[in-house]
């Protein structure tokens, strides 16, 4: 369990930006966390700590803020690091999945050779909102045969109930709203 003091040192640096990127959204700006190397280091350590004993082979980071936390978490867990990106960004052969947004659909891609069947996978992002992005990522990882051991996010917007879409998985968040 993360100490309250350590979690507070991160939460104090998450900035609310109302009406960004559109009216009615309160954007959780993590750039002040990134500006403070102690807060960034604590975030990464705490996001990795619940998954230390799960023999994680691969950490999957979700574009784009998931990359910032995912790569150092992979280092701590001695795992490889894999990117999940928006369509058209990955250069090699990809697997793709589309998912519902509030208005319309979006898609995510992964390199088809990035996860071997049976490898233990941890999925990382900065924030869990409705859970659509994380659910789509779980689908990609499962289609490649990865064994999803959990999801680790810095921030969880509990009022959006994203966790419900992920109820078969071990979801860990550090700061909740
Ligand atoms: P969702 O698919 O609704 O769970 O949205 C998660 C993705 O959208 C994450 O990659 C977040 O970075 C981003 N996101 C959604 N809502 C917010 C918010 N209020 N503040 C910052 N990022 C957000």
Boltz pocket constraint, residues with backbone or C-beta under 6 A from the ligand:
constraints:
  - pocket:
      binder: B
      contacts: [[A, 25], [A, 26], [A, 27], [A, 28], [A, 29], [A, 62], [A, 63], [A, 64], [A, 65], [A, 125], [A, 126], [A, 127], [A, 128], [A, 129], [A, 130], [A, 131], [A, 132], [A, 133], [A, 134], [A, 162]]
      max_distance: 6.0
